[in-house]
Amino acid sequence: MTKTRKVSIAVGVLLLTVAVGLGQGPFPFAEDDFADPGQLIRNPQVLDELNITPAQIKKMDAAILKAIGDVLDANQFKRLKQISLQLRGFHVFTDDKILEELKFTGKQLDSVNAIMMEYAKKWKALSQDKEFQKIPKLKKETLANVILVLSDAQKRQWKEMIGPKFEMQFGKFGKGKGKKKDDE
């Protein structure tokens, strides 16, 4: 084989390797995945390393939310908040701001606390029995039970607060791709 042909083959293999590499995108578990400050600042090791206090976390959350609000238009920001409420599930009813916005009564709070205590017991039993596949159903049932506690006016307000149904779809390597219920 001539020297020119060997060099041509080597260059061809190199170009093919580069083309394939570029087509695949970054390695799914690359270290630069943690370069995103939003993800990095949520890492428990980083929080510990920086000695970040709960008060600082609240301030960071508020600053991040404000920055996002400055970038998105009003409709985008409203939808983001709706999606956030949906993804939080029934746990959102432990948020004082949500309870205040929905004007929860003391009796409703007692009922929701009882529902949450029941959830905790069932979750613990499922976890001990290693029946983790049943937990999503338990979460849906718990949310439905909490919704039953709401008055008709609160249910209408809640529907407005959460907007159209959004389901998080998880693809390759856990990267989420959301879709609305009516996209199915």
Secondary structure by P-SEA (a helix, b strand, c coil): ccaaaaaaaaaaaaaaaaaaaaaaccccccccccccaaaaaacaaaaaaacccaaaaaaaaaaaaaaaaacccaaaaaaaaaaaaaaacccccccaaaaaaacccaaaaaaaaaaaaaaaaaaaaaaaaccccaaaaaaaaaaaaaaaaccaaaaaaaaaaaccbbbbbbccccbbbbbccccc
